[in-house]
Amino acid sequence: MSPPKDVYTWRANWIKPYESPWSIFEKFKIANEVLDLDIIRKFGIDEVKNLRVIRPSHYDLVKMFSLNEQLIKDVFGIDLVQRNRKNLDELIRLLPQDHLLGVVSPWESVYLREKLYFCVQCLEQGYHSIFHQFKLLHHCPFHNKKLIQCCPECGSEYDYSLSNKMFDSPFICSCGHEYCQINQDQLFYDSWNQPQEHYNTLPPELLQWLTLTNHQKSRLKKMYFIPQTDFEKHPNSLINFLTVTNKANNIPGHNFVESSKSIKTIRSFEEKKFAFKYSKKGDFSNLNEFYIKKARFDILQKEFYQNYKRIIAGVSKHIRQTILAEHKSCLYELKNFKGRGPICSYAYAYIAWRRTIQNFDHFSLVDNMGRPKRLNKPIFEFPSSAYFLYDLYDQWNNQIDDITLSSRAATKWLLNRILDQFLLKWFDNWLQHSKEFISEGIMPAVPQFEDKYPLFIAVFSNESNEELEFHWWDDKREYNELACPFSNNK
């Protein structure tokens, strides 16, 4: 039950450095025996607190748009909304966001966790940090313990929200598990009154992240990665971003190439000839600019499709000569498969991979002079499930006046490296799931892989005299558990 008057128990020093609004409000609930709804009714803006039904979005703790900043400041002694905004700005505002807009909504969800992630040792003292919600961090910066997202007893997950139905009481799971372990002989406010200076001590990589130079910040803005990248799958994400920000080239597992500074101005003789032919001064002098540009685009589309086929051929050859070096006969057996008999996981992964990325009607057409289906649309053709490449194309196209007249060297330099990483990752996914699919007797045309996308970071801008950069990281896996049924025959 809420107190009858606007008199609340609270001390400003209960708020610790980098503490999230979630644990601050949990403390407030304990100290005043109030509920989530009471907080909205007391501290909400007029348009929200007078609503008959409070929606889940009104309990948002990222933008906190439902809360009245002044009312909160009057009671808590600090503007929690502005404080939260400042902390989040330090964490994510400098990260690339332009290429996320319209692709991921809200763009902050790429970098911030929607579920509550926490450190058990921190919660024992009733503390949760905004750092725990940062997807580039996977361990608590204060205790170096792996962050968890579910109850250790019942497995329940919690929303990062002012209201959470999975909590029976503040810091107590609905199953009864108590996170806050303050000594029963000690009053909660005695514990929260303690300075707890260790929350001011940050690990080197996080401290570096919060103190980037202006030059490093400008490099961050030029970075591109796949918007759908799941940073939960990449535990060294923060270090990876720092590596690119610092342009470090001596980090184990990190690979880096850059183009020449003049790559955006490189034009071959054929390109110059092409640009003149498809112009008002050339063979198309009687057409308006729209049709001239369309003609240029059609030619460019064909050239890029041929380039795409060359990349696939190169990656395919690499896979056959390395991972499949001892399984060439397995490929022959599978392409002539009659519906019965054993199947090699390595051959299956390769055939299924080629079939999906090139849209073959049947797996027997792979490496057998078969013709893949072509898209009958005025767009560039990319591999199935690589829709992010269309977003990249749009971003690249927006930085130049006319892609049909721009340097193809720069476009190909970037696109080829991204395609290379995606194709290898896609094959890796097929290899991981080959045993499962073979046992089920299926070869899905559109497989639903959990970890679809590779982690890479490209660096580029619209400046004509800046080089392009491409960074990627080793992701070596062992597949010893994938037995070949024909191994004894080799």
Secondary structure as a PSIPRED ss2 file (coil, helix, strand):
# PSIPRED VFORMAT (PSIPRED V4.0)

   1 M C   1.000  0.000  0.000
   2 S C   1.000  0.000  0.000
   3 P C   1.000  0.000  0.000
   4 P C   1.000  0.000  0.000
   5 K C   1.000  0.000  0.000
   6 D C   1.000  0.000  0.000
   7 V C   1.000  0.000  0.000
   8 Y C   1.000  0.000  0.000
   9 T C   1.000  0.000  0.000
  10 W C   1.000  0.000  0.000
  11 R C   1.000  0.000  0.000
  12 A H   0.000  1.000  0.000
  13 N H   0.000  1.000  0.000
  14 W H   0.000  1.000  0.000
  15 I C   1.000  0.000  0.000
  16 K C   1.000  0.000  0.000
  17 P C   1.000  0.000  0.000
  18 Y C   1.000  0.000  0.000
  19 E E   0.000  0.000  1.000
  20 S C   1.000  0.000  0.000
  21 P H   0.000  1.000  0.000
  22 W H   0.000  1.000  0.000
  23 S H   0.000  1.000  0.000
  24 I H   0.000  1.000  0.000
  25 F H   0.000  1.000  0.000
  26 E H   0.000  1.000  0.000
  27 K H   0.000  1.000  0.000
  28 F H   0.000  1.000  0.000
  29 K H   0.000  1.000  0.000
  30 I H   0.000  1.000  0.000
  31 A H   0.000  1.000  0.000
  32 N H   0.000  1.000  0.000
  33 E C   1.000  0.000  0.000
  34 V C   1.000  0.000  0.000
  35 L C   1.000  0.000  0.000
  36 D H   0.000  1.000  0.000
  37 L H   0.000  1.000  0.000
  38 D H   0.000  1.000  0.000
  39 I H   0.000  1.000  0.000
  40 I H   0.000  1.000  0.000
  41 R H   0.000  1.000  0.000
  42 K H   0.000  1.000  0.000
  43 F H   0.000  1.000  0.000
  44 G E   0.000  0.000  1.000
  45 I C   1.000  0.000  0.000
  46 D H   0.000  1.000  0.000
  47 E H   0.000  1.000  0.000
  48 V H   0.000  1.000  0.000
  49 K H   0.000  1.000  0.000
  50 N C   1.000  0.000  0.000
  51 L C   1.000  0.000  0.000
  52 R C   1.000  0.000  0.000
  53 V C   1.000  0.000  0.000
  54 I C   1.000  0.000  0.000
  55 R C   1.000  0.000  0.000
  56 P H   0.000  1.000  0.000
  57 S H   0.000  1.000  0.000
  58 H H   0.000  1.000  0.000
  59 Y H   0.000  1.000  0.000
  60 D E   0.000  0.000  1.000
  61 L C   1.000  0.000  0.000
  62 V C   1.000  0.000  0.000
  63 K C   1.000  0.000  0.000
  64 M C   1.000  0.000  0.000
  65 F C   1.000  0.000  0.000
  66 S C   1.000  0.000  0.000
  67 L E   0.000  0.000  1.000
  68 N C   1.000  0.000  0.000
  69 E H   0.000  1.000  0.000
  70 Q H   0.000  1.000  0.000
  71 L H   0.000  1.000  0.000
  72 I H   0.000  1.000  0.000
  73 K H   0.000  1.000  0.000
  74 D H   0.000  1.000  0.000
  75 V H   0.000  1.000  0.000
  76 F H   0.000  1.000  0.000
  77 G C   1.000  0.000  0.000
  78 I C   1.000  0.000  0.000
  79 D C   1.000  0.000  0.000
  80 L H   0.000  1.000  0.000
  81 V H   0.000  1.000  0.000
  82 Q H   0.000  1.000  0.000
  83 R H   0.000  1.000  0.000
  84 N H   0.000  1.000  0.000
  85 R H   0.000  1.000  0.000
  86 K H   0.000  1.000  0.000
  87 N H   0.000  1.000  0.000
  88 L H   0.000  1.000  0.000
  89 D H   0.000  1.000  0.000
  90 E H   0.000  1.000  0.000
  91 L H   0.000  1.000  0.000
  92 I H   0.000  1.000  0.000
  93 R H   0.000  1.000  0.000
  94 L C   1.000  0.000  0.000
  95 L C   1.000  0.000  0.000
  96 P C   1.000  0.000  0.000
  97 Q C   1.000  0.000  0.000
  98 D C   1.000  0.000  0.000
  99 H C   1.000  0.000  0.000
 100 L C   1.000  0.000  0.000
 101 L C   1.000  0.000  0.000
 102 G C   1.000  0.000  0.000
 103 V C   1.000  0.000  0.000
 104 V C   1.000  0.000  0.000
 105 S C   1.000  0.000  0.000
 106 P C   1.000  0.000  0.000
 107 W H   0.000  1.000  0.000
 108 E H   0.000  1.000  0.000
 109 S H   0.000  1.000  0.000
 110 V H   0.000  1.000  0.000
 111 Y C   1.000  0.000  0.000
 112 L E   0.000  0.000  1.000
 113 R C   1.000  0.000  0.000
 114 E C   1.000  0.000  0.000
 115 K E   0.000  0.000  1.000
 116 L C   1.000  0.000  0.000
 117 Y C   1.000  0.000  0.000
 118 F E   0.000  0.000  1.000
 119 C C   1.000  0.000  0.000
 120 V H   0.000  1.000  0.000
 121 Q H   0.000  1.000  0.000
 122 C H   0.000  1.000  0.000
 123 L H   0.000  1.000  0.000
 124 E C   1.000  0.000  0.000
 125 Q C   1.000  0.000  0.000
 126 G C   1.000  0.000  0.000
 127 Y C   1.000  0.000  0.000
 128 H C   1.000  0.000  0.000
 129 S E   0.000  0.000  1.000
 130 I H   0.000  1.000  0.000
 131 F H   0.000  1.000  0.000
 132 H H   0.000  1.000  0.000
 133 Q H   0.000  1.000  0.000
 134 F E   0.000  0.000  1.000
 135 K C   1.000  0.000  0.000
 136 L C   1.000  0.000  0.000
 137 L C   1.000  0.000  0.000
 138 H C   1.000  0.000  0.000
 139 H E   0.000  0.000  1.000
 140 C C   1.000  0.000  0.000
 141 P C   1.000  0.000  0.000
 142 F C   1.000  0.000  0.000
 143 H C   1.000  0.000  0.000
 144 N C   1.000  0.000  0.000
 145 K C   1.000  0.000  0.000
 146 K E   0.000  0.000  1.000
 147 L C   1.000  0.000  0.000
 148 I E   0.000  0.000  1.000
 149 Q C   1.000  0.000  0.000
 150 C E   0.000  0.000  1.000
 151 C C   1.000  0.000  0.000
 152 P C   1.000  0.000  0.000
 153 E C   1.000  0.000  0.000
 154 C C   1.000  0.000  0.000
 155 G C   1.000  0.000  0.000
 156 S C   1.000  0.000  0.000
 157 E E   0.000  0.000  1.000
 158 Y C   1.000  0.000  0.000
 159 D E   0.000  0.000  1.000
 160 Y C   1.000  0.000  0.000
 161 S E   0.000  0.000  1.000
 162 L C   1.000  0.000  0.000
 163 S C   1.000  0.000  0.000
 164 N C   1.000  0.000  0.000
 165 K C   1.000  0.000  0.000
 166 M C   1.000  0.000  0.000
 167 F E   0.000  0.000  1.000
 168 D E   0.000  0.000  1.000
 169 S E   0.000  0.000  1.000
 170 P C   1.000  0.000  0.000
 171 F C   1.000  0.000  0.000
 172 I E   0.000  0.000  1.000
 173 C E   0.000  0.000  1.000
 174 S C   1.000  0.000  0.000
 175 C C   1.000  0.000  0.000
 176 G C   1.000  0.000  0.000
 177 H C   1.000  0.000  0.000
 178 E E   0.000  0.000  1.000
 179 Y C   1.000  0.000  0.000
 180 C C   1.000  0.000  0.000
 181 Q C   1.000  0.000  0.000
 182 I C   1.000  0.000  0.000
 183 N C   1.000  0.000  0.000
 184 Q C   1.000  0.000  0.000
 185 D C   1.000  0.000  0.000
 186 Q C   1.000  0.000  0.000
 187 L C   1.000  0.000  0.000
 188 F H   0.000  1.000  0.000
 189 Y H   0.000  1.000  0.000
 190 D H   0.000  1.000  0.000
 191 S H   0.000  1.000  0.000
 192 W H   0.000  1.000  0.000
 193 N C   1.000  0.000  0.000
 194 Q C   1.000  0.000  0.000
 195 P C   1.000  0.000  0.000
 196 Q C   1.000  0.000  0.000
 197 E H   0.000  1.000  0.000
 198 H H   0.000  1.000  0.000
 199 Y H   0.000  1.000  0.000
 200 N H   0.000  1.000  0.000
 201 T C   1.000  0.000  0.000
 202 L C   1.000  0.000  0.000
 203 P C   1.000  0.000  0.000
 204 P H   0.000  1.000  0.000
 205 E H   0.000  1.000  0.000
 206 L H   0.000  1.000  0.000
 207 L H   0.000  1.000  0.000
 208 Q H   0.000  1.000  0.000
 209 W H   0.000  1.000  0.000
 210 L H   0.000  1.000  0.000
 211 T C   1.000  0.000  0.000
 212 L C   1.000  0.000  0.000
 213 T C   1.000  0.000  0.000
 214 N H   0.000  1.000  0.000
 215 H H   0.000  1.000  0.000
 216 Q H   0.000  1.000  0.000
 217 K H   0.000  1.000  0.000
 218 S H   0.000  1.000  0.000
 219 R H   0.000  1.000  0.000
 220 L H   0.000  1.000  0.000
 221 K H   0.000  1.000  0.000
 222 K C   1.000  0.000  0.000
 223 M E   0.000  0.000  1.000
 224 Y E   0.000  0.000  1.000
 225 F C   1.000  0.000  0.000
 226 I C   1.000  0.000  0.000
 227 P C   1.000  0.000  0.000
 228 Q C   1.000  0.000  0.000
 229 T C   1.000  0.000  0.000
 230 D C   1.000  0.000  0.000
 231 F H   0.000  1.000  0.000
 232 E H   0.000  1.000  0.000
 233 K H   0.000  1.000  0.000
 234 H C   1.000  0.000  0.000
 235 P C   1.000  0.000  0.000
 236 N C   1.000  0.000  0.000
 237 S H   0.000  1.000  0.000
 238 L H   0.000  1.000  0.000
 239 I H   0.000  1.000  0.000
 240 N H   0.000  1.000  0.000
 241 F H   0.000  1.000  0.000
 242 L H   0.000  1.000  0.000
 243 T H   0.000  1.000  0.000
 244 V H   0.000  1.000  0.000
 245 T H   0.000  1.000  0.000
 246 N H   0.000  1.000  0.000
 247 K C   1.000  0.000  0.000
 248 A C   1.000  0.000  0.000
 249 N C   1.000  0.000  0.000
 250 N C   1.000  0.000  0.000
 251 I C   1.000  0.000  0.000
 252 P C   1.000  0.000  0.000
 253 G C   1.000  0.000  0.000
 254 H E   0.000  0.000  1.000
 255 N E   0.000  0.000  1.000
 256 F E   0.000  0.000  1.000
 257 V E   0.000  0.000  1.000
 258 E E   0.000  0.000  1.000
 259 S C   1.000  0.000  0.000
 260 S C   1.000  0.000  0.000
 261 K C   1.000  0.000  0.000
 262 S C   1.000  0.000  0.000
 263 I H   0.000  1.000  0.000
 264 K H   0.000  1.000  0.000
 265 T H   0.000  1.000  0.000
 266 I C   1.000  0.000  0.000
 267 R C   1.000  0.000  0.000
 268 S C   1.000  0.000  0.000
 269 F H   0.000  1.000  0.000
 270 E H   0.000  1.000  0.000
 271 E H   0.000  1.000  0.000
 272 K H   0.000  1.000  0.000
 273 K H   0.000  1.000  0.000
 274 F H   0.000  1.000  0.000
 275 A H   0.000  1.000  0.000
 276 F H   0.000  1.000  0.000
 277 K H   0.000  1.000  0.000
 278 Y C   1.000  0.000  0.000
 279 S C   1.000  0.000  0.000
 280 K C   1.000  0.000  0.000
 281 K C   1.000  0.000  0.000
 282 G C   1.000  0.000  0.000
 283 D C   1.000  0.000  0.000
 284 F C   1.000  0.000  0.000
 285 S C   1.000  0.000  0.000
 286 N C   1.000  0.000  0.000
 287 L C   1.000  0.000  0.000
 288 N C   1.000  0.000  0.000
 289 E H   0.000  1.000  0.000
 290 F H   0.000  1.000  0.000
 291 Y H   0.000  1.000  0.000
 292 I H   0.000  1.000  0.000
 293 K H   0.000  1.000  0.000
 294 K H   0.000  1.000  0.000
 295 A H   0.000  1.000  0.000
 296 R H   0.000  1.000  0.000
 297 F H   0.000  1.000  0.000
 298 D H   0.000  1.000  0.000
 299 I H   0.000  1.000  0.000
 300 L H   0.000  1.000  0.000
 301 Q H   0.000  1.000  0.000
 302 K H   0.000  1.000  0.000
 303 E H   0.000  1.000  0.000
 304 F H   0.000  1.000  0.000
 305 Y H   0.000  1.000  0.000
 306 Q H   0.000  1.000  0.000
 307 N H   0.000  1.000  0.000
 308 Y H   0.000  1.000  0.000
 309 K H   0.000  1.000  0.000
 310 R H   0.000  1.000  0.000
 311 I H   0.000  1.000  0.000
 312 I H   0.000  1.000  0.000
 313 A H   0.000  1.000  0.000
 314 G H   0.000  1.000  0.000
 315 V H   0.000  1.000  0.000
 316 S H   0.000  1.000  0.000
 317 K H   0.000  1.000  0.000
 318 H H   0.000  1.000  0.000
 319 I H   0.000  1.000  0.000
 320 R H   0.000  1.000  0.000
 321 Q H   0.000  1.000  0.000
 322 T C   1.000  0.000  0.000
 323 I C   1.000  0.000  0.000
 324 L C   1.000  0.000  0.000
 325 A C   1.000  0.000  0.000
 326 E C   1.000  0.000  0.000
 327 H C   1.000  0.000  0.000
 328 K H   0.000  1.000  0.000
 329 S H   0.000  1.000  0.000
 330 C H   0.000  1.000  0.000
 331 L H   0.000  1.000  0.000
 332 Y H   0.000  1.000  0.000
 333 E H   0.000  1.000  0.000
 334 L H   0.000  1.000  0.000
 335 K H   0.000  1.000  0.000
 336 N C   1.000  0.000  0.000
 337 F C   1.000  0.000  0.000
 338 K C   1.000  0.000  0.000
 339 G C   1.000  0.000  0.000
 340 R C   1.000  0.000  0.000
 341 G C   1.000  0.000  0.000
 342 P C   1.000  0.000  0.000
 343 I C   1.000  0.000  0.000
 344 C C   1.000  0.000  0.000
 345 S H   0.000  1.000  0.000
 346 Y H   0.000  1.000  0.000
 347 A H   0.000  1.000  0.000
 348 Y H   0.000  1.000  0.000
 349 A H   0.000  1.000  0.000
 350 Y H   0.000  1.000  0.000
 351 I H   0.000  1.000  0.000
 352 A H   0.000  1.000  0.000
 353 W H   0.000  1.000  0.000
 354 R H   0.000  1.000  0.000
 355 R H   0.000  1.000  0.000
 356 T H   0.000  1.000  0.000
 357 I H   0.000  1.000  0.000
 358 Q H   0.000  1.000  0.000
 359 N C   1.000  0.000  0.000
 360 F C   1.000  0.000  0.000
 361 D C   1.000  0.000  0.000
 362 H C   1.000  0.000  0.000
 363 F H   0.000  1.000  0.000
 364 S H   0.000  1.000  0.000
 365 L H   0.000  1.000  0.000
 366 V C   1.000  0.000  0.000
 367 D C   1.000  0.000  0.000
 368 N C   1.000  0.000  0.000
 369 M C   1.000  0.000  0.000
 370 G C   1.000  0.000  0.000
 371 R C   1.000  0.000  0.000
 372 P C   1.000  0.000  0.000
 373 K C   1.000  0.000  0.000
 374 R C   1.000  0.000  0.000
 375 L C   1.000  0.000  0.000
 376 N C   1.000  0.000  0.000
 377 K C   1.000  0.000  0.000
 378 P C   1.000  0.000  0.000
 379 I C   1.000  0.000  0.000
 380 F C   1.000  0.000  0.000
 381 E C   1.000  0.000  0.000
 382 F C   1.000  0.000  0.000
 383 P C   1.000  0.000  0.000
 384 S C   1.000  0.000  0.000
 385 S C   1.000  0.000  0.000
 386 A C   1.000  0.000  0.000
 387 Y C   1.000  0.000  0.000
 388 F H   0.000  1.000  0.000
 389 L H   0.000  1.000  0.000
 390 Y H   0.000  1.000  0.000
 391 D H   0.000  1.000  0.000
 392 L H   0.000  1.000  0.000
 393 Y H   0.000  1.000  0.000
 394 D H   0.000  1.000  0.000
 395 Q H   0.000  1.000  0.000
 396 W H   0.000  1.000  0.000
 397 N H   0.000  1.000  0.000
 398 N H   0.000  1.000  0.000
 399 Q C   1.000  0.000  0.000
 400 I C   1.000  0.000  0.000
 401 D C   1.000  0.000  0.000
 402 D C   1.000  0.000  0.000
 403 I C   1.000  0.000  0.000
 404 T C   1.000  0.000  0.000
 405 L C   1.000  0.000  0.000
 406 S C   1.000  0.000  0.000
 407 S C   1.000  0.000  0.000
 408 R H   0.000  1.000  0.000
 409 A H   0.000  1.000  0.000
 410 A H   0.000  1.000  0.000
 411 T H   0.000  1.000  0.000
 412 K H   0.000  1.000  0.000
 413 W H   0.000  1.000  0.000
 414 L H   0.000  1.000  0.000
 415 L H   0.000  1.000  0.000
 416 N H   0.000  1.000  0.000
 417 R H   0.000  1.000  0.000
 418 I H   0.000  1.000  0.000
 419 L H   0.000  1.000  0.000
 420 D H   0.000  1.000  0.000
 421 Q H   0.000  1.000  0.000
 422 F H   0.000  1.000  0.000
 423 L H   0.000  1.000  0.000
 424 L H   0.000  1.000  0.000
 425 K H   0.000  1.000  0.000
 426 W H   0.000  1.000  0.000
 427 F H   0.000  1.000  0.000
 428 D H   0.000  1.000  0.000
 429 N H   0.000  1.000  0.000
 430 W H   0.000  1.000  0.000
 431 L H   0.000  1.000  0.000
 432 Q H   0.000  1.000  0.000
 433 H H   0.000  1.000  0.000
 434 S H   0.000  1.000  0.000
 435 K H   0.000  1.000  0.000
 436 E H   0.000  1.000  0.000
 437 F H   0.000  1.000  0.000
 438 I H   0.000  1.000  0.000
 439 S H   0.000  1.000  0.000
 440 E H   0.000  1.000  0.000
 441 G C   1.000  0.000  0.000
 442 I C   1.000  0.000  0.000
 443 M C   1.000  0.000  0.000
 444 P C   1.000  0.000  0.000
 445 A C   1.000  0.000  0.000
 446 V C   1.000  0.000  0.000
 447 P C   1.000  0.000  0.000
 448 Q C   1.000  0.000  0.000
 449 F C   1.000  0.000  0.000
 450 E C   1.000  0.000  0.000
 451 D C   1.000  0.000  0.000
 452 K C   1.000  0.000  0.000
 453 Y C   1.000  0.000  0.000
 454 P C   1.000  0.000  0.000
 455 L C   1.000  0.000  0.000
 456 F E   0.000  0.000  1.000
 457 I E   0.000  0.000  1.000
 458 A E   0.000  0.000  1.000
 459 V E   0.000  0.000  1.000
 460 F C   1.000  0.000  0.000
 461 S C   1.000  0.000  0.000
 462 N C   1.000  0.000  0.000
 463 E C   1.000  0.000  0.000
 464 S C   1.000  0.000  0.000
 465 N C   1.000  0.000  0.000
 466 E C   1.000  0.000  0.000
 467 E C   1.000  0.000  0.000
 468 L C   1.000  0.000  0.000
 469 E E   0.000  0.000  1.000
 470 F E   0.000  0.000  1.000
 471 H E   0.000  0.000  1.000
 472 W E   0.000  0.000  1.000
 473 W E   0.000  0.000  1.000
 474 D C   1.000  0.000  0.000
 475 D C   1.000  0.000  0.000
 476 K C   1.000  0.000  0.000
 477 R C   1.000  0.000  0.000
 478 E C   1.000  0.000  0.000
 479 Y C   1.000  0.000  0.000
 480 N C   1.000  0.000  0.000
 481 E C   1.000  0.000  0.000
 482 L C   1.000  0.000  0.000
 483 A C   1.000  0.000  0.000
 484 C C   1.000  0.000  0.000
 485 P C   1.000  0.000  0.000
 486 F C   1.000  0.000  0.000
 487 S H   0.000  1.000  0.000
 488 N H   0.000  1.000  0.000
 489 N H   0.000  1.000  0.000
 490 K C   1.000  0.000  0.000
